[in-house]
Amino acid sequence: ERIMKKILILTLALVMAVTGCFLAVACTDNLDYEAQKAAYAAKTPYKVGVIQLAPHDALDQANNAFCEELTKLIEAEGKTVTFEKGNAQGEDANNSSIIDNFIAKDVDLIYSIATASSQTAVSKAKDYHIPVIFNAVTDPVDAKLVDKLEGQSNYVTGVSDINPIAQQVDLMVELMGGSEDLTIGVLYVSKETNSVVQKDAVKAACNEKGIAFVDESIDGVDNIGNALTSLKSKGADIVYLPTDNVLAANASAVHSQNINQNVKLPIVCGEGGMESACGVATLSVDYSYLGKHAAAQAFEILMGKKTARDIPVASQTSDFTYIVNEEIANAIGFTIPQSVIDKAQ
């Protein structure tokens, strides 16, 4: 009987412990956001983790502009901020260890640059109630980072780098002298969600304007030459490159293969950093602008003015930049129309 009582007591203790765990989870799911804001407002120095998926110009701009702007904003308040930085070098597997390191170092906020890094940051940081500000994510709803762009997603908000794709299609029409008998091709990376989203958007814009559309996907840099050759054989007159990380990091290889494979099709890139390496012209978002906007979001959270759920996802909606690259155009024997040159000037 004494043994049975001990077993009963142990069983009840175990049930109470498990129940307590469930209650703790329930309580954390109902975090007091006003208390969270007060805690952030009272502390200094701040520690921010910055994770970048790959080293290339657009993401570098988003990184540097964020750190510079956030430092300026916080120092103006008489406080300080330090940064823990990690670059996944284009390898998704590295994202996890970088975020784990940020959590171990007790960062106050995570700034994640590019879709894969942001997905890892959100999945890991939510259990620790660490706010995440993302950037360079084309469609954060499709990437399951937020439920909607208007805010109200616990701990997560940021900046989308969605391109002015409809206007970029108009630019390709202008470059080619009109839409009659025009075929636009898209070279994209099948494993990158943001690349697929942009490909689909170009296709939709082409369908709306009655322009023929073809595409070719790659899974790595070794396929670039064959993909360009395939696009030409499918009848593409001009090629669009989305702002995905594989193509952005290897834009110079795209240009080399365009010449070496004797394809020599004019290319329009999703943004200016890629354009400088392989494109003839583009209408570009500004990643420094996006980085500064993300810094303003982070500042509001760290100062205790708002929580991430109070801040809608932002994007650049105006002041896009026309860019032309006559050196690339000359290398493939393409003449940029004067009307486009005038817009860039």
C-alpha positions, 0 to 999 in steps of 0.5 A: 500500500505504501508503495502504491501511494508513492507511485500515485504521488509520483504520477500526480507530480508528473501530471502537474509538471506536464500540465505546467509545461502546457500552461507555460506554452499557453502563457508565452503564446499570449505574451504581454506586448506592452511589457515587451515594449517597456523592456526594450525601451529601458535597456541598452546597449542593444545587440542585433544579429544580422544574417545574410544568405550570400555575398553579392552586391544587392544583399551587401547593400541591404546589410550595410545600409541597415547597420549604418542607419540603425547605428545612427538612429540609436546613437541619436537617442544616446544609446548604443548597438552592436552587431553579431554578423553571419553569412551563409555563403549561399548554403542553406545549411549554414543558416541554422548554425548562425541563428543558433549562435545569435540565440546563444548570444542573446540578441535582442533582434534578428535582421535576416536578408533573403528568403532562406535565411529569413525562414530559418530565423523565423522558425527558430526565433519564435520560441524565444520571442526574438523579433525578426526583421527580414529584407530581400524577400520577394513574397513574404506571404508565399514564403510563410514568413507572415500571414499578411502584409498589413502586420499582426504576425507575431514577432515578424515584419520586414521589407519586400524587394518586389521588383516593378515587374510590369514596368520592367516588361514595358522596358523590354518591349521598348528595348526591342522596339515593340511587342509585335512578334516579341518573345520574352524569356526568363532564366530562373532558379527553380529551388528559390521561391522568390525566383519562381514568384518573379518568373510567374509575375513576368509570365502574367504581365506578358499574358496581359500584354499579349506577349509570347513567353518562354522560360528555363529553370536551372538548379545551379551555375553549371546549367547557365550556358545550356539554359541560355541556349535553350531559351534562344532555341525556344524563340526568346528575343530578350531574357529577364533575370529575377533577383535570386541569389544564385543568379545575382552571385553569378551574374558575371558568369551569365554574361560570359556564357551569353557570349561564349555560347554565342547566344548574345541575347539582351538581358534585363535584370531585376536590379542594378547590381546584377545589371552591371555584370550582365544586363543591357538595361533595367528599372531597379529597386534600391537595396540601400533604401530597403536596408534603411527602411528595415533599420527604421522598423528595427529602431521602433521595436528596440526603442519600445515604440512598437512591436513587430506585429504593429508594423506592416511589411514595406516595399519600394513603390516609387523612385525606381532607377533606370540603368543602362549598360552600354558596355554589355550591350556593345559586347553582344552587338545590341543597340540600346534605344536612345529613348531608354538612354534618355530615361537613364540620364 
